[in-house]
Structure formats: structure tokens, C-alpha cells
Amino acid sequence: MKEKSASKNQLRRYPVYLSYLREKQAEGLKYISSPQIASSLDLSEEQVRKDLNLASSRSGKPKVGRDIKLLIFDIEEFFRSK
């Protein structure tokens, strides 16, 4: 299996994603979409999707988004492997 590699810019964005996702989780949100993240963090939707796809074990569900708890776990695990 080929190891996933992230650029330096991606590695700088993951802590920002984690902080944002933890904040949303604390607010009671269970699911979030790439467009929501992109808009809130002033990033492009494509960039967010690519970043999350690299670190995530599952893709998001159309019209629902990604499970925040799983996404936080996946990003933390991705970082542990680096």
C-alpha cells in the first residue's frame, strides 16, 4: 500500500482544520461539509476536499457532509503517522 504524502502547506492547514472542527463539535454539530469549512476558513472548496480526502478514512455523504468526530480522529491519526 502506498503511503499518503502531504505537502508542507497541507500540513500547516491540518491544525487549523482540527481547531475549527473541535469548535463545531463543541457547538453540537455532528456533520460538516467541505464548502462549510472552506467558507469559514477562507479556503477554496477544492483545496479543503483534497486535504480532507488525503487524511480521511471515508468520504463525505452528499447533502450531509462528513462526520465531525470521525474526521477529527482521522486527522489526528494522519498526524501521528507523519
DAWO-V654601 format. One line per field, one symbol per residue. phi: phi as a letter, one per 30 degrees, with the letter a starting at -180 (. if undefined). Layout:
phi: ???
This chain:
phi: .dddccdddddddeddeedddddddddjdcbbceeddeddchbdedddedddddcddbddceibjcddddddeddddddddc
